[in-house]
Amino acid sequence: MAAMTIAFLGTGLIGAGLVEAALGRGEQVTVWNRSLDKAQALAAKGARVAETPAGAVAGAARVHLALSDDAAVDGVLTQVAPRLAAGALVIDHTTTQPAGTAARAESCAARGIAFLHAPVFMSPALCREAKGMMLCAGPEAVFKQAEGALARMTGQVWYLGERADLAAVFKLFGNAMIIAVSAGLADVLSLAAAAKVAPEDALGLFDRFNPGESVPMRGARMAKGVYAPASFGLAMARKDVRLMLETAGDLPLAALPGIAARMDQVIAAGHGEEDMGVLAAEALARARAGA
């Protein structure tokens, strides 16, 4: 077995970026992708292309997965498990369901497959430049074995421990904020269009005002269940959302209508005078009741 050979299964935007970086480091890489043309594009950069997942992993010391979803990961693992080399590491970078990830890790352990879940906060460009953040969860001994290789792939590796689903959970935390911010920006642009403000001018506000600075303080209060009136009461925030909805008129909004509906539910439950962080109260109460 060529000990330094690695396999990448899935060469979409993230997978292709990771492969290009590996090739740039001089690693021997075999690739497979369901759409073979995407894999073939990497042949010119030095990758060997396999026609099947099983063919890609034969003789590989590390097998990296960058697939679309849980079903794709399960399907590919079923195909490659009999062909994995002794001692091979399987590292899954796919964004997956936590429950599915935990079940997958348990199944791999039962079959003697060394498995880590390592999703990334990296754009395709950052994958090529080996920058950004990689989360990782799984057996500590397996992580220690893979740590050097993972560190070469990214700017920061955050090992979250042996709880198999924790990297999957934290990846969803991060993506929830990315999606919420994108939806918020879309709504700002709808407000700008309704108010006849140029989009560049509207977004110029955030060169001077950074709403992200409120996350540590507000997040800490919310996590502790502190909802005493502080800087922004829920009823007052709901009034502001009403102004936004009225300003937008019939223009599409991505986030604000759903936020308004949830605010109305919490206000109806008697929390209008509390800080708007009280939107998290029910979820926290349920989490603590089940702890």
N, C-alpha and C positions, 0 to 999 in steps of 0.2 A: 504493500500500500504506500502511495506517495503521501507522506504524513502531512505535508503542507497544503494538499489539495482541499479546496472548500467548494461547496455547492450552494447556489442561490436558486431557490424555487419561487418564482414570481418576480418578473422584471418589469413591473409597472413603473410609475414615476419614482417611488421610494426605492424599490428593489434595484432598478437600473442605476440610480445614483450611488447606492451602496456598492454595487458591482464595479462601477467605474473607479471608485475610490480604492477598492481592493486591488484592482488591476494596476492602478497607479502605484500601489505599494509593492508591486512585484509578486503578488500572490497568484497561484494557479487556481483559476475559477472555472467551474462548470455551471452552466445556467440552463434552466428550463422555464418555459412560460406556456400557459394554455394557448395563447395566441403566439404561434411560433415566430412570426415576423418580428415581434418585440424582442425576443431572445436573439434572433439572427442579427439584429442591429448591433448587438454587443460583440459579435464575432470579429468585426473589424478592429475592435479595441483590444482583442487578445483573449476573449473568453471562448471556451469550448461549449458548443451547444448540444444538448441532449434532447432527444425526441420524446422522452418520457421522464417523469419524476424518478422512477426507479433507476433509470440509466444515469441520471444526473448524480445520484448519491453514491453510486458504486465507488468504493475506495476513498470517499471524502472523510477527512478528519472532523470537519464541522459542516453542518447543514443549516443554512439560514432560510427561514420562510418569510416571505413578504407578500401575503395573499390578501384576498378581498374580505373574507369573513370566516366565521367559525366553521361553516359547512365546508368551505374550500380547504381549511387547515385539516379538518378531520379526514376529508377524502384523500388528501395528499399523504398524510401520515399513514393511512391504511395501506397505500400503495408502496411507500418507501420502507416501512418498518422491516420487512424481511431482507432488504438489501443493505441495511446500514452496516457499516464496518464496525468491528468490535471496538468499543471505546469512543465511538463517534458522539459528538455533541450536537443536539438539535436545539436551535435557538430561533424562537418564533417572534418576529417583529410585528406581526399583524395586530391591528386593533380588534379586540375580541370581547365577547361577553364574559364577565367575571365568572359566572357559574360554569360556563362551558370551558373556560381556561382551567379552572380547578379540576373539573372532571378529566380533562385532557392530560393534565399533569399527573393525576392519580393513575390513569391508564398507562401512561408512559413508564411511570415508576414500576407498575406491576409487570411490565414487559422488559424491564431492565434497560430502558432508554433514558439516557441523561438528557433532561429537558429543562430549558429556561424560557420564560416569557420576557421579552425585551422590546416593548413598543417604544417608539421614538417621538420626540418633539423636534423634528428636523424636516425642513423642506427638501425637495430634490437637490437644490443647489447646495444646501448645507450638508446633505449626504455626500455629495461629491467632494466637499471641502473638509469632511470629517469634523463638523462643528455642530453645536446644538446639544440636546440632552437625550440620553437613553435611560429609560427606566428598566429595572430588572428585578425579577422575583423567581425564587426557586431554591433548591438545596444549596446551602452555603458552599459545600465542597465542590459542587459543579460550577457555581459562580466563580470560585477561586481559580478553577481550572481555565475558565473562559475569560477572566477579568482582563488580562493583557490584550487579548484580541479585541474585546469589546471597547476597551479604552482607545485603541487605534482607530475605531470606527466613528468616534464622536468626541465632542469637546468635554462632556461630563457624563459619567455613568453613575446613576443613583441606585444602589442596591437596597431594596426595600425589605429584604428578609426572605424567610422560607415560606411564608404564606403564599401559596401558588397563585392566587388570583389578585394579589395586591397591585402589581404593576398594571393589570387590566383596569382595576378600579381607578387608580390615579391617572391613567391615560384618559379615562372618561371625564374625570374632574377637569383636566386641562382642556380637553376638547369642548366641554360644556361652556367654559369661559370664552374660548375662541369663537364658538358659534354665537354665543350671546352678544359678544362685542360686534361681530359682523352684522347680526340682525339689528343691533342698536344703531350702527352706522347707516344701515339701509334706511331705518326710520328717520334718522337725522336728514338724510338726503331727500326723503319724501317731504319732510317739513320744509326743507329749503326750497324745493320745487314749488310747493304750495305758497310759500312766502315770497317767491321770486328773488331768491338769493342764490348766487352762483355756487355750485357744489364745492369748488375749491375754497371759496370764501367761508362757507359754512364749516368745512373741515379745518379751516385755519384756526378756529377757536381752540382746537386741541393742541396747537403749537404753544398756546399760552396757558391753557387749563388742562390738567391731567387728571381725569376722574379716577384713574387707577390708583392714585395716591391714597384714596379712601379705603382701599381693600384691606390693608393690614388692621387698621383701627376698627372699621365696621365689622370685618370678619371675626376679629377676636371677641367683640361684644356679642355677636350673633352666636358664635360657638359656645359661649358661656351662658347663653340664654338671658342676656341683659337687654331688656327692651324698654327700659325707662326712657321717657322723652329725652332726647339728646339734641341732635341737630336737624332731624327731618322726620316729623311725625307722619304716620301712615295716612291719616285723613288729608293732610296738606299735600303729601306726595300724590294722592289720588286726584286732588284738585288739579295739580299740574299735569297729570296724565290726561285729564279731561280737556285741558287747554291744548294739549298736543293733538289729541284726536280731532278736536274741532278745527284746529289749524290745518291738519292734513286733509280734511274733507274726504273726497272720494279717492284719494291717492292710496295705493296699497301700503300696508304697514306689516312688518314681519314680526315684531315683538310686542308692541304696545297694547294691542287689543287683549292678548292673553294675560299680560301683566294687570291690566285694568280689571279683568274678570276675577283674577285671584285676589286682588286688593279688595274688591267688593265682598268676596266671601269672608275675608278675615275681618273687615270692618263690620259686617253683619254679625259676626261672632263676638263683637264688643271690644275690638282692639284698635279702634280708630285713633285713639289719643296716644298710643304707644309709638315708639320709634318704628320706622318702616322695616327694620330688621325682623320684626315680629312675623313677617311672612314665612320665616323659617321655623316658627315655634312648633307647629304640628309635627313636622318631620323630626325635630330634635326630641320632642316628647315621646314619639313612637320608638325612636332609636334607644332612648334611655330606658324605656319600659321593657324593651327586649334584651337589654344588656345583662 
